[in-house]
């Protein structure tokens, strides 16, 4: 491994052809932040710029109760805990 180019910390694989590729998050949350938040709140713009936008091939819903993340989709309407076993 070249020390000037460290190994990547994340790698995305496209399993379904034609699906939109992930993109780096940006400070205005892809244009969804209110203008006042983007202009005056450094905390929200810094947090918005962290991570990636991913585009799954189906509609997913997530909720967080402060401890556990739960997920649901049309094929599985019941809320399930997002843990190491969720694929």
C-alpha positions as CSV (number, residue, x, y, z in Angstrom):
1,X,0.0,0.0,0.0
2,X,1.2,3.5,-0.9
3,X,1.5,5.6,2.3
4,X,0.5,8.7,0.3
5,X,-2.8,7.1,-0.7
6,X,-4.3,5.3,2.3
7,X,-6.9,2.6,1.8
8,X,-10.5,3.9,1.3
9,X,-12.7,3.7,4.4
10,X,-15.8,2.9,2.3
11,X,-16.5,1.2,-1.0
12,X,-19.8,1.2,-2.7
13,X,-20.8,-1.7,-5.0
14,X,-23.5,-1.4,-7.6
15,X,-25.5,-4.6,-7.6
16,X,-28.4,-3.4,-9.8
17,X,-27.4,-1.8,-13.1
18,X,-28.7,1.7,-13.8
19,X,-29.1,2.7,-10.1
20,X,-27.8,6.2,-9.3
21,X,-24.3,6.2,-7.8
22,X,-23.8,7.5,-4.3
23,X,-22.6,11.1,-4.0
24,X,-20.8,13.0,-1.3
25,X,-23.0,15.0,1.0
26,X,-22.8,18.8,0.7
27,X,-23.3,21.7,3.0
28,X,-26.8,22.6,1.8
29,X,-28.1,19.0,2.0
30,X,-28.6,18.9,-1.8
31,X,-30.7,22.0,-1.7
32,X,-33.1,20.8,1.0
33,X,-31.9,23.1,3.8
34,X,-33.9,26.3,4.3
35,X,-31.9,29.3,3.1
36,X,-31.7,30.8,6.6
37,X,-30.2,27.6,8.0
38,X,-27.7,27.3,5.2
39,X,-26.7,30.9,5.6
40,X,-26.6,31.4,9.3
41,X,-26.2,28.1,11.1
42,X,-22.7,26.7,10.8
43,X,-23.6,23.6,12.9
44,X,-26.3,22.4,10.5
45,X,-24.3,23.0,7.4
46,X,-21.3,21.2,8.9
47,X,-23.5,18.2,9.9
48,X,-25.1,18.2,6.5
49,X,-21.8,18.0,4.7
50,X,-20.8,14.8,6.6
51,X,-21.4,11.5,4.9
52,X,-22.9,10.3,1.6
53,X,-26.2,10.4,-0.2
54,X,-27.2,6.9,-1.2
55,X,-30.1,6.1,-3.5
56,X,-31.6,2.6,-2.8
57,X,-33.7,1.0,-5.5
58,X,-36.8,0.9,-3.3
59,X,-38.5,3.3,-0.9
60,X,-37.2,2.9,2.7
61,X,-38.3,4.5,5.9
62,X,-36.1,4.9,9.0
63,X,-36.9,6.1,12.5
64,X,-34.7,6.5,15.6
65,X,-36.0,6.3,19.1
66,X,-32.8,7.8,20.6
67,X,-31.2,4.3,21.0
68,X,-32.1,2.0,18.2
69,X,-32.7,2.7,14.4
70,X,-35.7,0.9,12.9
71,X,-36.5,0.5,9.2
72,X,-39.5,-0.4,7.1
73,X,-40.3,-0.7,3.4
74,X,-43.3,-1.6,1.2
75,X,-42.3,-5.3,1.1
76,X,-41.9,-5.5,4.9
77,X,-44.4,-3.0,6.4
78,X,-43.5,-3.9,10.1
79,X,-40.8,-1.8,11.7
80,X,-37.6,-3.9,12.3
81,X,-34.5,-3.0,14.2
82,X,-31.5,-2.1,12.0
83,X,-28.7,-4.2,13.5
84,X,-25.8,-6.2,12.2
85,X,-28.2,-8.9,10.9
86,X,-30.0,-6.5,8.5
87,X,-28.8,-6.9,4.9
